[in-house]
Amino acid sequence: WSADNLGDLMPFLFLKTNVAVSPEQEVKLKTAFGKAITLVPNKSEAVLMVELQDNARMWLRGDQPQMVFIKLSLFANPQHLGYSELTAMLTQQVAEILPIPPENVYIQFDDIQAWGVNGFYLE
């Protein structure tokens, strides 16, 4: 790794939902997320890691409506470039692929301060 490609390091997108996700929906989500991540400078599907967890026991506003929680961890983007557009696109994609109302799609962004990959520690 070099200082020139630190921004290219892997973003990690974790999606948790209380609905069942079919294999077809899983592939659609993975593909959609790969396109959406390009809204963040120096990020692409080629470096994106995705984890999906369906059928989770989740509560919102004292009930169990269909919902999604996304946690997106990114390295080397302290200005949060592209986050607004990415939020809109991820919400739209989830609402289309899984029939989840947009008001029940929550996204948490985590800034990764340090990262380890391939035996290297990076800050």
TAVEN-V605475 format. One record per pair of residues at least 4 apart in sequence whose C-alpha atoms are under 7 Angstrom apart, sorted by sequence separation. I is the first residue (numbers start at 0). GAP is how many residues later the second one is. D is the distance in whole Angstrom. If there is no record, write none. Layout:
I/GAP/D, I/GAP/D
This chain:
0/4/7, 1/4/7, 20/4/6, 21/4/6, 22/4/6, 23/4/6, 24/4/6, 25/4/6, 26/4/6, 27/4/6, 28/4/6, 29/4/6, 30/4/7, 31/4/6, 32/4/6, 42/4/7, 43/4/6, 58/4/5, 59/4/6, 76/4/7, 81/4/6, 82/4/6, 83/4/7, 84/4/6, 85/4/6, 86/4/6, 87/4/6, 88/4/6, 89/4/6, 90/4/6, 91/4/6, 92/4/6, 93/4/5, 94/4/5, 99/4/7, 115/4/5, 116/4/7, 20/5/6, 37/5/5, 58/5/5, 59/5/7, 94/5/5, 115/5/4, 36/6/6, 37/6/5, 57/6/6, 93/6/7, 94/6/6, 114/6/6, 115/6/6, 36/7/6, 94/7/6, 114/7/5, 36/8/7, 113/8/6, 114/8/6, 113/9/4, 33/10/6, 34/10/7, 112/10/6, 33/11/4, 90/11/6, 33/14/7, 90/14/6, 29/20/7, 20/33/6, 66/33/6, 7/34/5, 19/34/5, 65/34/6, 6/35/6, 7/35/6, 18/35/6, 19/35/5, 10/36/7, 11/36/6, 12/36/6, 13/36/6, 14/36/6, 15/36/6, 16/36/6, 17/36/6, 18/36/5, 67/36/6, 68/36/6, 69/36/6, 70/36/6, 71/36/6, 72/36/6, 73/36/6, 74/36/6, 9/37/5, 10/37/5, 11/37/5, 12/37/5, 13/37/5, 14/37/5, 15/37/5, 16/37/5, 17/37/4, 66/37/5, 67/37/5, 68/37/5, 69/37/5, 70/37/5, 71/37/5, 72/37/5, 73/37/5, 74/37/5, 8/38/7, 9/38/5, 10/38/6, 11/38/6, 12/38/6, 13/38/6, 14/38/6, 15/38/6, 16/38/6, 17/38/4, 66/38/6, 67/38/6, 68/38/6, 69/38/6, 70/38/6, 71/38/6, 72/38/6, 73/38/6, 74/38/7, 9/39/7, 16/39/6, 17/39/6, 72/39/6, 15/40/7, 17/40/6, 40/40/7, 39/41/6, 39/42/5, 38/43/5, 39/43/7, 38/46/7, 18/47/6, 38/47/6, 17/48/6, 17/49/6, 36/49/7, 16/50/6, 35/50/6, 16/51/4, 15/52/6, 16/52/6, 14/53/7, 15/53/5, 35/53/6, 14/54/6, 15/54/6, 35/54/7, 14/55/4, 13/56/6, 14/56/7, 12/57/7, 13/57/5, 12/58/6, 13/58/6, 12/59/4, 11/60/6, 12/60/6, 11/61/5, 31/61/7, 10/62/6, 11/62/7, 10/63/5, 10/64/7, 8/66/7, 6/68/7, 28/68/7, 6/69/5, 5/70/7, 24/72/6
